[in-house]
Amino acid sequence: MSHSNEQYTYELNYPAVDEISEKLRQFLSAQKLDRREVTRHTLTAEEILLKYIDTGEQAGTVTLNMGTRFANHFITLSVEGSPTNLYRPSEEADGVLKAGLLKNLGLAPEYAYKGNENVYTFFIRKRQRINPLLSLLLVFALAFATGMLGKLLPDGVRASILTDFFDRIRAAFLNILGCLAGPMMFLSVVWGVYGIGDVATLKQIGKRLMLRYLGIVCLCVLLGGAISLSIFRPGFAGTESSGSVATVFSMILDIIPKNIFSPFVDGNTLQIIFMALIFGFAMLFLGQRTSSVAKAVEQINYIIQFIIGFISKLVPYFIFIVVVSMIWSDAADVFVSARSLILVFLLTVLVSQLLILLVTAVRNRVSPLLLLKKNMTTFIIALTTASSAAAFAYSLRTCKEEFGIDDSISSFGVPLGVVMFKPATALNYLVTAVFFAKYYSIDISASWVVSLVFCSSVLAMATPPIPGGAMTSYAVLFAQLRIPSEALAVALACYTLFDFIDTGFNQLSLPFCLLNLAAKFGLVDRDILTGKAKKKTTAGARHDI
């Protein structure tokens, strides 16, 4: 496929809208996008252009630009005229956080005013041609074959390859992650805290929503911690047994950094989070006086996420190098032991999700099987695609049309929950860390457990919903908990499977969480929730016939 851009200019009128729509369909279909994605992007573009025509204020031209940048497809609509964002005119009402979340998920276009033109940019998320699980199996098969063949080489040659090439490449990859991990986490937390200002506009409901997301994630992490620690049973350091409270207190005081740069240089996760919270709340308190800074934080956050997405394409090569190195060093048994990691992770996820389902059913006096049935489409889409963006529309529909949740909660709670509410992801980080603590015989302590629980919860919420987002989170978590860097390859290999499970169960529990909150405020249509509304409609239809 050519990487040159296609550009077309039209007078803004109804025939031009039809022609632009056809051009878009052809371009998007050529990228092998799902039919729903083709329709969604096309309808959004039509909506923008038709709004400009309906206002009667624009008599200029519209330019359609389609092409590829850094292997990522994009579409740009440039409408001549005065600065007017007609796609989201009520962004102030919706809030900058919600608008940013939708853009980050690829569900809304970017808007800018450049050179007397209103510019709308759509970034197209391509569907992976090869299933990630199949790709992982191919990498392991090739690495295993290479490792076994390499055993035939003289010991000196293997040692030279490991030292001069593999170890240096692995170190370079880890250095890149180290450079990005701190800024990614800092910016994500700052932007999340600053977005509380939008949630605060919802007053009591907004505060309850934030606290509910945080509370459920923390409770799931505590439950998962109890299960994983009792199963893996890593060694506990005896030196802190008599002063665990003092040790935890000392750890809390140590989160205050010596200077503004040392947390990033040392890779101290707790100090980075502390600084991010301070900056975020300061920006939140100052409000519009820091709007320029907030815009810069948002844009730099996008840059970091773009770089991480690009680097994530190198993960298969990293896994290949590490697996071959482990085979040559007779240390590949960790992949066999990882079976227990997968099983324990599934156990913790299933137990936590079952509790969420049962609590929701009891509180709302509804059968848990009915709740599952109503939410099953969202779960299957998320589980099979590992994409929160793909499941977004289904989750929103489930909340409104299946659970009867009022739009005032669902329209904000779903996009916020896609980014912030990740109990399964937090369990993934926690169980993985406990497994490696056991495997590498790391003596854990009370402060180690507190750090694990805190970091797992925060990292789950700070992980951006992009390919490779978990990669940096693993690097941050392992550095904080003293887990060897070679564990990263095993964690990333397992995450290829865990990503499907994470996304599926996160999206499964999100509508349940919103249902419980909406029920407290009387914002649930009981007839829709229990299915009576459909029965009434059916009965009425029969009577009419």
C-alpha positions as CSV (number, residue, x, y, z in Angstrom):
1,M,0.0,0.0,0.0
2,S,1.3,3.4,-0.9
3,H,2.2,5.8,1.9
4,S,1.4,8.9,-0.1
5,N,-1.6,10.9,1.0
6,E,-4.8,11.3,-0.9
7,Q,-6.2,14.8,-0.9
8,Y,-9.5,16.1,-2.4
9,T,-11.1,19.6,-2.2
10,Y,-14.8,20.3,-2.7
11,E,-17.2,23.2,-2.3
12,L,-19.2,22.5,0.9
13,N,-22.6,21.2,-0.2
14,Y,-24.8,18.1,0.0
15,P,-23.4,16.4,-3.1
16,A,-19.8,16.9,-1.7
17,V,-20.8,15.2,1.5
18,D,-22.0,12.2,-0.4
19,E,-18.8,12.0,-2.4
20,I,-16.6,12.4,0.7
21,S,-18.6,9.6,2.4
22,E,-17.9,7.3,-0.5
23,K,-14.2,8.2,-0.5
24,L,-14.1,7.4,3.2
25,R,-15.8,4.1,2.8
26,Q,-13.4,3.0,0.1
27,F,-10.3,4.1,2.1
28,L,-11.4,2.6,5.4
29,S,-12.5,-0.7,3.7
30,A,-9.1,-0.9,2.1
31,Q,-7.5,-0.9,5.6
32,K,-9.4,-4.1,6.5
33,L,-11.4,-2.3,9.3
34,D,-14.4,-3.9,10.8
35,R,-17.7,-2.9,9.1
36,R,-18.9,-1.2,12.3
37,E,-15.7,1.0,12.4
38,V,-16.1,2.0,8.8
39,T,-19.7,3.0,9.4
40,R,-18.9,4.9,12.6
41,H,-16.1,7.0,11.1
42,T,-18.1,7.7,8.0
43,L,-21.2,8.8,9.9
44,T,-19.1,11.0,12.2
45,A,-17.6,12.8,9.2
46,E,-21.0,13.2,7.7
47,E,-22.4,14.6,10.9
48,I,-19.6,17.2,11.1
49,L,-20.1,18.4,7.5
50,L,-23.9,18.4,7.6
51,K,-23.8,20.6,10.8
52,Y,-21.7,23.2,8.9
53,I,-24.1,23.2,6.1
54,D,-27.1,23.5,8.4
55,T,-25.7,26.5,10.2
56,G,-25.7,28.4,6.9
57,E,-22.6,30.3,8.0
58,Q,-20.1,28.3,5.9
59,A,-19.9,28.9,2.2
60,G,-16.2,27.9,1.7
61,T,-14.5,24.6,0.9
62,V,-13.8,21.4,2.6
63,T,-10.6,19.4,2.1
64,L,-10.4,15.6,2.7
65,N,-7.0,14.2,3.4
66,M,-6.4,10.5,3.9
67,G,-3.0,8.8,4.4
68,T,-0.5,7.1,6.7
69,R,2.0,8.5,9.2
70,F,4.4,6.2,10.9
71,A,2.4,3.1,9.9
72,N,-0.8,4.7,11.4
73,H,-3.7,5.7,9.2
74,F,-5.5,9.0,9.6
75,I,-8.3,11.0,8.0
76,T,-8.4,14.8,8.1
77,L,-11.4,17.1,7.3
78,S,-10.5,20.8,6.9
79,V,-13.5,23.1,6.7
80,E,-12.8,26.7,5.7
81,G,-14.3,29.4,8.0
82,S,-14.3,30.9,11.4
83,P,-13.2,28.8,14.4
84,T,-16.2,26.6,15.3
85,N,-16.0,23.1,16.7
86,L,-19.4,21.7,15.6
87,Y,-18.6,18.1,16.5
88,R,-18.5,18.7,20.3
89,P,-19.8,22.2,20.9
90,S,-20.6,21.4,24.6
91,E,-17.1,20.2,25.5
92,E,-17.2,22.5,28.5
93,A,-20.3,20.7,29.7
94,D,-19.0,17.3,29.0
95,G,-15.6,18.1,30.6
96,V,-12.1,18.0,29.3
97,L,-11.5,14.6,30.9
98,K,-14.4,12.9,29.0
99,A,-13.4,14.6,25.7
100,G,-9.8,13.4,26.2
101,L,-10.8,9.9,27.1
102,L,-12.9,9.6,23.9
103,K,-10.1,10.9,21.8
104,N,-7.6,8.6,23.4
105,L,-9.9,5.6,22.7
106,G,-10.2,6.6,19.1
107,L,-13.9,7.3,19.5
108,A,-13.8,11.1,18.8
109,P,-11.8,13.2,16.4
110,E,-9.1,15.7,17.3
111,Y,-10.1,19.4,16.7
112,A,-7.8,22.3,15.9
113,Y,-8.1,25.6,14.1
114,K,-5.2,26.2,11.6
115,G,-4.9,28.7,8.8
116,N,-8.6,29.8,8.6
117,E,-9.7,26.1,8.6
118,N,-11.5,24.0,11.2
119,V,-9.4,20.8,11.2
120,Y,-10.9,17.4,12.4
121,T,-8.4,14.5,12.5
122,F,-9.4,10.9,12.9
123,F,-6.7,8.4,13.9
124,I,-7.6,4.9,12.7
125,R,-6.9,2.0,14.9
126,K,-5.9,-0.9,12.6
127,R,-7.1,-4.4,13.3
128,Q,-4.2,-6.8,13.8
129,R,-3.8,-9.2,10.9
130,I,-2.3,-11.9,13.1
131,N,-4.0,-13.0,16.3
132,P,-1.7,-12.0,19.2
133,L,-1.8,-15.5,20.7
134,L,-0.8,-17.0,17.4
135,S,2.0,-14.5,17.0
136,L,3.2,-15.3,20.5
137,L,3.3,-19.0,19.8
138,L,5.3,-18.4,16.6
139,V,7.8,-16.3,18.5
140,F,8.2,-19.0,21.2
141,A,8.5,-21.7,18.5
142,L,11.2,-19.8,16.7
143,A,13.0,-18.9,19.9
144,F,12.9,-22.5,21.1
145,A,14.3,-23.8,17.8
146,T,17.0,-21.1,17.8
147,G,17.9,-21.9,21.4
148,M,18.2,-25.6,20.8
149,L,20.2,-25.2,17.6
150,G,22.4,-22.7,19.5
151,K,23.2,-25.4,22.0
152,L,25.3,-27.0,19.2
153,L,27.6,-24.0,19.1
154,P,30.8,-23.9,21.2
155,D,30.3,-22.5,24.7
156,G,32.6,-19.6,23.9
157,V,30.6,-18.6,20.9
158,R,27.3,-18.7,22.8
159,A,28.8,-16.7,25.6
160,S,30.1,-14.1,23.2
161,I,26.7,-13.8,21.5
162,L,25.0,-13.4,24.8
163,T,27.4,-10.8,26.2
164,D,28.1,-8.8,23.1
165,F,24.7,-8.8,21.5
166,F,21.7,-10.2,23.4
167,D,22.5,-8.7,26.8
168,R,23.2,-5.3,25.2
169,I,20.0,-5.3,23.2
170,R,18.0,-6.4,26.2
171,A,19.6,-3.6,28.3
172,A,18.8,-1.0,25.6
173,F,15.2,-2.1,25.5
174,L,14.9,-1.9,29.3
175,N,16.5,1.5,29.3
176,I,13.9,2.7,26.8
177,L,11.2,1.5,29.1
178,G,12.8,3.1,32.1
179,C,12.9,6.4,30.2
180,L,9.2,6.3,29.4
181,A,7.8,4.5,32.5
182,G,8.2,7.4,34.9
183,P,6.8,10.2,32.6
184,M,3.9,7.9,31.5
185,M,2.8,7.3,35.1
186,F,3.4,10.9,36.2
187,L,1.4,12.3,33.3
188,S,-1.4,9.8,33.6
189,V,-1.9,10.4,37.3
190,V,-1.7,14.2,36.9
191,W,-4.3,14.2,34.1
192,G,-6.5,11.9,36.1
193,V,-6.5,14.1,39.2
194,Y,-7.0,17.2,37.1
195,G,-10.0,15.5,35.5
196,I,-11.7,15.3,39.0
197,G,-12.7,18.9,38.3
198,D,-15.0,17.5,35.6
199,V,-16.4,14.8,37.9
200,A,-16.9,17.5,40.6
201,T,-19.3,19.2,38.3
202,L,-21.6,16.3,38.8
203,K,-21.5,17.0,42.5
204,Q,-22.5,14.1,44.7
205,I,-22.9,11.6,41.9
206,G,-19.4,12.4,40.5
207,K,-17.7,12.0,43.9
208,R,-19.5,8.7,44.5
209,L,-18.5,7.5,41.1
210,M,-14.8,8.2,41.7
211,L,-14.8,6.6,45.2
212,R,-16.7,3.6,43.9
213,Y,-14.2,2.9,41.2
214,L,-11.3,3.3,43.6
215,G,-12.9,1.3,46.3
216,I,-13.8,-1.7,44.2
217,V,-10.3,-1.9,42.6
218,C,-8.7,-1.7,46.0
219,L,-11.0,-4.4,47.5
220,C,-10.3,-6.7,44.5
221,V,-6.6,-6.2,45.0
222,L,-6.8,-7.0,48.7
223,L,-8.8,-10.1,48.0
224,G,-6.4,-11.2,45.2
225,G,-3.5,-10.5,47.5
226,A,-4.9,-12.8,50.2
227,I,-5.5,-15.6,47.6
228,S,-2.1,-15.3,45.8
229,L,0.0,-14.9,49.0
230,S,-1.7,-18.0,50.5
231,I,-1.1,-20.1,47.4
232,F,2.4,-19.0,46.4
233,R,3.7,-18.5,49.9
234,P,6.8,-16.4,49.2
235,G,9.3,-16.0,52.0
236,F,8.7,-13.3,54.6
237,A,11.7,-11.4,56.0
238,G,11.9,-11.9,59.7
239,T,13.7,-8.7,60.5
240,E,10.5,-6.6,60.2
241,S,8.2,-8.9,62.1
242,S,8.5,-6.9,65.3
243,G,8.4,-3.5,63.7
244,S,6.2,-3.8,60.7
245,V,4.1,-0.8,61.7
246,A,7.2,1.4,62.1
247,T,8.5,0.1,58.8
248,V,5.4,0.9,56.9
249,F,5.4,4.4,58.5
250,S,8.9,4.9,57.4
251,M,8.0,3.8,53.9
252,I,5.2,6.4,53.8
253,L,7.6,9.2,54.9
254,D,10.1,8.0,52.2
255,I,7.7,8.9,49.4
256,I,8.7,12.6,49.8
257,P,11.6,13.0,47.3
258,K,14.8,14.9,48.0
259,N,14.3,16.9,44.8
260,I,12.1,17.1,41.8
261,F,14.4,15.0,39.6
262,S,15.5,12.1,41.8
263,P,12.2,10.1,41.6
264,F,12.6,9.8,37.8
265,V,16.4,9.2,38.0
266,D,16.0,6.5,40.7
267,G,12.8,5.1,39.3
268,N,11.0,5.4,42.6
269,T,7.4,4.6,41.8
270,L,5.9,5.9,45.1
271,Q,7.7,9.2,44.9
272,I,6.6,9.7,41.3
273,I,3.0,9.1,42.3
274,F,3.3,11.4,45.2
275,M,4.6,14.2,43.0
276,A,1.9,13.5,40.4
277,L,-0.8,13.8,43.1
278,I,0.7,17.1,44.3
279,F,0.9,18.6,40.8
280,G,-2.6,17.3,39.9
281,F,-4.3,18.7,42.9
282,A,-2.5,22.0,42.6
283,M,-3.7,22.3,39.0
284,L,-7.2,21.3,40.1
285,F,-7.2,24.0,42.8
286,L,-6.0,26.7,40.5
287,G,-8.5,25.8,37.8
288,Q,-8.5,27.9,34.6
289,R,-5.3,29.6,35.6
290,T,-3.5,26.4,34.7
291,S,-5.5,25.6,31.5
292,S,-2.4,26.0,29.3
293,V,-0.4,23.7,31.6
294,A,-3.3,21.2,31.5
295,K,-3.3,21.3,27.7
296,A,0.5,20.7,27.6
297,V,0.1,17.7,30.0
298,E,-2.6,16.2,27.8
299,Q,-0.6,16.7,24.6
300,I,2.7,15.4,26.1
301,N,0.7,12.4,27.5
302,Y,-0.4,11.7,23.9
303,I,3.2,11.9,22.7
304,I,4.4,9.4,25.4
305,Q,1.6,7.0,24.6
306,F,2.3,7.2,20.8
307,I,6.0,6.3,21.5
308,I,5.0,3.5,23.8
309,G,2.6,2.1,21.1
310,F,5.5,2.2,18.6
311,I,7.9,0.5,21.0
312,S,5.4,-2.2,21.8
313,K,6.0,-3.5,18.3
314,L,9.5,-4.5,19.4
315,V,8.2,-6.7,22.2
316,P,8.2,-9.9,20.1
317,Y,11.9,-9.4,19.4
318,F,12.6,-8.7,23.0
319,I,10.8,-11.9,24.0
320,F,12.7,-13.9,21.4
321,I,16.1,-12.6,22.7
322,V,15.2,-13.3,26.3
323,V,13.9,-16.8,25.6
324,V,17.0,-17.8,23.6
325,S,19.2,-16.4,26.4
326,M,17.3,-18.4,29.0
327,I,17.6,-21.6,27.0
328,W,21.3,-21.1,26.5
329,S,21.7,-20.3,30.3
330,D,19.5,-23.3,31.3
331,A,17.0,-20.9,33.0
332,A,13.9,-21.5,30.8
333,D,12.1,-23.5,33.5
334,V,10.4,-20.2,34.5
335,F,8.1,-20.5,31.5
336,V,6.9,-24.0,32.7
337,S,6.3,-22.6,36.2
338,A,4.3,-19.8,34.8
339,R,1.4,-22.2,34.4
340,S,0.6,-21.6,38.1
341,L,0.6,-17.8,37.5
342,I,-2.1,-18.2,34.8
343,L,-4.2,-20.5,37.0
344,V,-4.0,-18.3,40.1
345,F,-4.7,-15.1,38.1
346,L,-7.8,-16.8,36.6
347,L,-8.9,-17.9,40.1
348,T,-8.6,-14.4,41.6
349,V,-10.4,-12.8,38.7
350,L,-13.3,-15.3,38.8
351,V,-13.7,-15.0,42.6
352,S,-13.7,-11.1,42.5
353,Q,-16.1,-11.0,39.6
354,L,-18.4,-13.5,41.2
355,L,-18.6,-11.4,44.3
356,I,-19.3,-8.2,42.3
357,L,-22.1,-10.0,40.4
358,L,-23.7,-11.4,43.6
359,V,-23.5,-8.1,45.4
360,T,-25.1,-6.4,42.4
361,A,-27.9,-9.0,42.1
362,V,-28.7,-8.8,45.9
363,R,-28.7,-5.0,46.0
364,N,-30.9,-4.6,43.0
365,R,-33.1,-7.7,43.7
366,V,-32.4,-9.1,40.3
367,S,-31.3,-12.6,39.2
368,P,-27.5,-12.8,38.7
369,L,-28.2,-15.0,35.6
370,L,-30.4,-12.2,34.2
371,L,-27.6,-9.6,34.8
372,L,-25.1,-11.9,33.1
373,K,-27.4,-12.4,30.1
374,K,-27.9,-8.7,29.7
375,N,-24.2,-8.0,29.9
376,M,-22.9,-11.0,27.9
377,T,-22.5,-9.2,24.6
378,T,-20.2,-6.6,26.0
379,F,-18.2,-9.3,27.8
380,I,-17.8,-11.4,24.6
381,I,-16.8,-8.4,22.5
382,A,-14.2,-7.3,25.0
383,L,-12.9,-10.8,25.7
384,T,-12.4,-11.7,22.0
385,T,-11.0,-8.4,20.9
386,A,-9.0,-7.3,24.0
387,S,-10.1,-3.8,23.0
388,S,-11.9,-1.5,25.4
389,A,-12.6,0.9,22.5
390,A,-14.3,-2.0,20.5
391,A,-16.5,-2.8,23.6
392,F,-17.2,0.9,24.4
393,A,-20.4,1.2,22.4
394,Y,-21.8,-2.1,23.7
395,S,-21.0,-1.2,27.3
396,L,-22.8,2.1,26.9
397,R,-25.8,0.3,25.3
398,T,-25.9,-2.3,28.1
399,C,-26.0,0.5,30.7
400,K,-28.8,2.4,29.0
401,E,-30.9,-0.2,27.2
402,E,-30.4,-3.4,29.3
403,F,-29.9,-2.0,32.8
404,G,-32.0,1.1,32.5
405,I,-29.3,3.4,33.9
406,D,-30.0,7.1,33.4
407,D,-27.9,8.9,30.8
408,S,-26.5,11.3,33.4
409,I,-24.5,8.5,34.9
410,S,-23.8,6.2,31.9
411,S,-22.6,8.9,29.5
412,F,-19.8,9.9,31.8
413,G,-19.3,6.8,33.9
414,V,-18.6,4.5,31.0
415,P,-15.8,6.5,29.3
416,L,-14.3,7.3,32.7
417,G,-14.6,3.6,33.8
418,V,-12.8,2.4,30.6
419,V,-9.7,4.2,31.8
420,M,-10.0,4.2,35.5
421,F,-12.0,1.0,36.5
422,K,-9.6,-1.9,35.9
423,P,-10.0,-4.4,38.8
424,A,-8.8,-7.4,36.6
425,T,-5.7,-5.4,35.4
426,A,-4.8,-4.6,39.0
427,L,-5.1,-8.3,39.9
428,N,-2.9,-9.2,37.0
429,Y,-0.1,-6.9,38.3
430,L,-0.5,-8.1,41.8
431,V,-0.5,-11.9,41.1
432,T,2.3,-11.6,38.6
433,A,4.5,-9.8,41.2
434,V,3.7,-12.3,44.0
435,F,4.6,-15.2,41.6
436,F,8.0,-13.8,40.7
437,A,8.7,-13.0,44.3
438,K,8.2,-16.7,45.0
439,Y,10.2,-17.9,41.9
440,Y,13.2,-15.6,42.5
441,S,13.1,-16.2,46.3
442,I,12.6,-12.6,47.2
443,D,12.0,-12.1,50.9
444,I,8.9,-9.9,51.2
445,S,7.9,-7.7,54.1
446,A,5.0,-5.6,55.4
447,S,6.3,-2.6,53.4
448,W,6.7,-4.8,50.3
449,V,3.1,-5.9,50.5
450,V,1.8,-2.4,51.1
451,S,3.9,-1.2,48.1
452,L,2.5,-4.1,46.0
453,V,-1.1,-3.3,46.8
454,F,-0.7,0.4,46.3
455,C,1.3,0.2,43.1
456,S,-1.0,-2.5,41.6
457,S,-4.1,-0.3,42.1
458,V,-2.5,2.9,40.8
459,L,-0.7,1.3,37.9
460,A,-3.9,-0.3,36.7
461,M,-5.6,3.1,36.6
462,A,-2.5,4.8,35.1
463,T,-2.0,2.2,32.3
464,P,-3.2,3.9,29.1
465,P,-5.7,1.9,27.0
466,I,-3.2,1.5,24.1
467,P,-1.2,-1.5,22.8
468,G,1.9,-1.8,25.0
469,G,0.5,0.2,27.8
470,A,1.0,-2.6,30.3
471,M,4.7,-3.0,29.2
472,T,5.8,0.1,31.1
473,S,3.6,-0.7,34.1
474,Y,5.4,-4.0,34.5
475,A,8.7,-2.3,34.3
476,V,7.7,0.2,37.0
477,L,6.3,-2.5,39.3
478,F,9.3,-4.8,39.0
479,A,11.7,-2.0,39.7
480,Q,9.8,-0.9,42.8
481,L,9.6,-4.5,44.2
482,R,13.2,-5.6,43.3
483,I,12.1,-8.2,40.8
484,P,14.8,-9.1,38.3
485,S,14.4,-7.5,34.8
486,E,14.5,-10.9,33.0
487,A,11.1,-11.6,34.5
488,L,9.7,-8.9,32.2
489,A,9.8,-11.2,29.1
490,V,7.8,-13.8,30.9
491,A,5.3,-11.2,32.2
492,L,4.9,-9.8,28.7
493,A,4.4,-13.3,27.2
494,C,1.7,-14.0,29.7
495,Y,0.1,-10.6,29.2
496,T,-0.6,-11.5,25.6
497,L,-3.2,-13.9,27.1
498,F,-4.0,-11.8,30.2
499,D,-4.9,-8.8,28.0
500,F,-8.0,-10.6,26.7
501,I,-9.0,-11.7,30.2
502,D,-8.3,-8.2,31.7
503,T,-10.4,-6.4,29.1
504,G,-13.2,-8.9,29.2
505,F,-13.7,-8.9,32.9
506,N,-13.1,-5.2,33.3
507,Q,-15.9,-4.4,30.9
508,L,-18.1,-7.1,32.5
509,S,-17.9,-5.5,35.9
510,L,-18.2,-1.9,34.8
511,P,-22.0,-1.8,34.1
512,F,-22.5,-3.7,37.4
513,C,-20.6,-0.9,39.2
514,L,-22.6,1.8,37.5
515,L,-25.9,0.0,38.2
516,N,-25.3,-0.1,41.9
517,L,-24.4,3.6,42.0
518,A,-27.4,4.6,39.8
519,A,-29.8,2.6,42.0
520,K,-28.7,4.5,45.1
521,F,-29.8,7.7,43.4
522,G,-33.0,6.3,42.0
523,L,-31.7,6.6,38.4
524,V,-32.5,3.1,37.2
525,D,-35.6,2.2,35.2
526,R,-36.7,-1.0,37.0
527,D,-38.9,-2.1,34.2
528,I,-36.0,-2.1,31.8
529,L,-33.7,-3.8,34.3
530,T,-36.1,-6.6,35.1
531,G,-37.3,-7.0,31.5
532,K,-40.9,-6.0,32.2
533,A,-40.6,-3.1,29.7
534,K,-40.0,-5.6,26.9
535,K,-42.8,-7.8,28.1
536,K,-45.2,-4.8,28.1
537,T,-44.1,-3.9,24.6
538,T,-44.6,-7.4,23.4
539,A,-48.1,-7.7,25.0
540,G,-49.1,-4.4,23.5
541,A,-48.0,-5.5,20.1
542,R,-50.0,-8.6,20.3
543,H,-53.1,-6.6,21.4
544,D,-52.7,-4.3,18.4
545,I,-52.5,-7.2,16.1
